[in-house]
Amino acid sequence: MGKELELQRRVIEELDWEPSIDAAHVGVAVTGQNVVTLTGNVSSYAEKIAAERAAKRVTGVKAVANDLEVRPAFPSQRNDTELAKAALNALEWDIAVPHDKIKVRVSSGVVALEGEVNFQFQRSAAEEAVRRLIGVKAVTNLMTLKPTVSPADIKNRIEAALRRSAEIDAKNIQVETKDGGVVLRGKVRSWIEREEAERAAWAAPGVRNVDDELRVGA
């Protein structure tokens, strides 16, 4: 129980430290498997994601269940049609986003992004662009990636990227590739290292999906 309370304390401190989060309305619970559950409410979807990222930064956290509810301090007067127009404008203004390849659907404040892009950073940039909009309750990213290189080339590029990263102990990570899919196996020291390894895998051209089976441990 002592270790759980200590981990809970450190997660709460990290949430308090993060300026984009109003931690007063966020509850933190920790189970025996070092799984952190976030409850309560936040004023925006962007704040909900920021809280999850903050919890993942804490050493020892193996998983995060984000049960935070988005409750805007000043409820948006936008209906779904207006929110869809705002999302399209946000995508068009972001130079990293090929907006002409992306379709937007909105239902009850939940924004769904569809289409096919060439790189994962474009997929992520599109989600980031609409995540900050007032009235957004959640974002469903259904965009797919177009394969452009061979599985062997993808594997070589990812392994090279892992070795270059100062944040990753590459010798403990195994990379498997097939038909644009990547599987990461092995053990990493922290959740941040796990996310960095996954980010490196997504950065390779031609990657369509990443199955992150990395375990977090000492």
N, C-alpha and C positions, 0 to 999 in steps of 0.2 A: 504493500500500500504506500510505503514511503516513497518509492521510485515514481509511482503514478502521481502522487501529490507534487513531487519535485518537477516532473515534466509539465504538469498542469500549471504550476507557478511560472515556469519559463515561457510557456506559450502565452499566458496572460501578459507577462512583461513585454513580449515581442509585439503583441497586439497594441499595448499601450504606447510602445515606442513608434509604431507606424503612424505617421501623421495623417494618412488618408483614411484612417479608420476611427470611428467613434466607439471605442472599446467598452464604454459604459453599458451598452445594450447587447453585448456579445457574451454568451455563456460558453464555458470550456469544460468538457468532461474527457477523461482519459480511461481507457480500458486496460486490461492486463496485457494486451498485445501491442501496447503503445499506439493505439488508434485514437486519434483526437476527434471529438465530435463538437462542432460549433453550432450553437443554437441562439435564438433571439432574433433581432431584426436590425436591418441596416437601411440607409436611405437610398441606395442605388445598387444596381447590379455590379457596377465597377467596384464598389466598396465590398460587396460580397466576395468577389474574386480576390481582391487585395487581402482580405482576412484569411482566405484559404492559403494564399501564397505566404503570408507571414507565418502561419502555423507550420507550413512545410519547411520553412527555413530553420526551425529549431532542431538542433541535434537530438536524435533519439526518436523523433516522430517517424513512424513507419507508414501511416495512412491517415487521411483526413476525410471525415464525413461532414460535408457542408450542408447543414440543415437551416442555415440562415434564411429568413424571409425578407424580401425586399418590400419596405414600406416607406415610400417617399415622404419626406417632411412636408413637402408642398406637392400634393398629388397632381400629376400631369393632366392637363385638359385635352391632350392629344388622343384622338381615336386611332384605331389600327391603320386606317388609310393615311392619316397624317404622319403617323410613326413610320410607315413604309416609305413615304416620300422623304422624310428626314434621313432614313437609313440610306436611301439611294443617293442623296446629296452627300452624305458623309463618305460613302464609298468613292464617289466621283472626285471629292476634294483630296483624297489620300493618294499621293503619287505612287505608293507601293502597291496599290490595288488595281488590277485589270478590271475595272468596274463594268466594262461592256460584256464580260464573261460571267457575271454573277447575277442571279435572280434573288429577289427578296420576297418572303411571305411573312405576314404578321397575323397572329391570332391571340387576342387577349393579352397583348403586351409581350408575347414571346416571338422573337425574330428568328426566322429560319433562313439560312443562306444556302443557295444551291448553285451548281455550275462546275466547270472544270478549269483549273489553273495549272501552271507549270511547276510552281515551287511552293513548298510549305510556308515560307515566309509571307507569300501573298495570301495564303489561306488564313494565317494568323493575323496579318494586318487587317484583313477585312473584318474579322471578328472583333478585333480591338477597336476598329473605327466605329462600330455600331454599339459596342458595349457601354460606351460613355453617354449615350443619348438619354435625355430625360424621358421617362416613361417605359424604358426597357426593363422587363422583369427577368428575362433569360434570353440566351442566344443558343440556337441549335445550329452547329456548323456541319452542313451536309455536303460541302464542296469536296470534289475528288481531285486527284492529281494525275496529270498525264505522264505516263512512263516515257523516258527519253534515252536511257542508257541500259546496258546489259547488267544482269544481277552481279556478275563478277566485278564489274567496274564500280557498282554501288558499294559492294562489300569493301573493296580496296580503299575507296574514298572515305568511307565511314571509319575504318580502322585507322587511317592516317589522321583523320580529324580528332579521334579519341586520343591518339598519342600526342598530338600538338597541344591539347588542352591542359592547362595547369591545374584545373579543377577536378580532373578525372584520373584515377589510377587504372589505366587502360589494360594492364596485364590481367586483371581479374574479370574482364568483360569479353564474352564471346559473341560474335556477330554472325548471323545466318541470313541469307537473302534468297528469295525466290519470287519471280513474277512481280517485281516491284514491292514485295512485302519484306519487312525486316523484323527479325526476332533478336532481342538482346537478352542474354542470359549471363548469370554470374552474380557477384556480390559487390556492393558499393558501401562506402562508409557513411553516407548521409543521404537524405532525401534530395538535397540540392545537387549532389553528385549524380544521383539517378536522373534528375530532370535535365542536367547538362548533357548526359550521355544520350538521352532521348532526343534532345534538341540537336545534337550533332548528327544523329541518324536522320532526322527529318530534313536537315540542311542539304543532304546529298541529292542531286538532281535525279529524278526518276522514282523516288520513294513514294509509294502510294499509301502505305500504312505501316505503323510501327507497333509491334507487340512487345511491350516492355515487361519482361519477366525478371528483371533485376531485383535482388533482395537487398534490403537495407540492414546493415549490421556492423558491428565493430570490426 
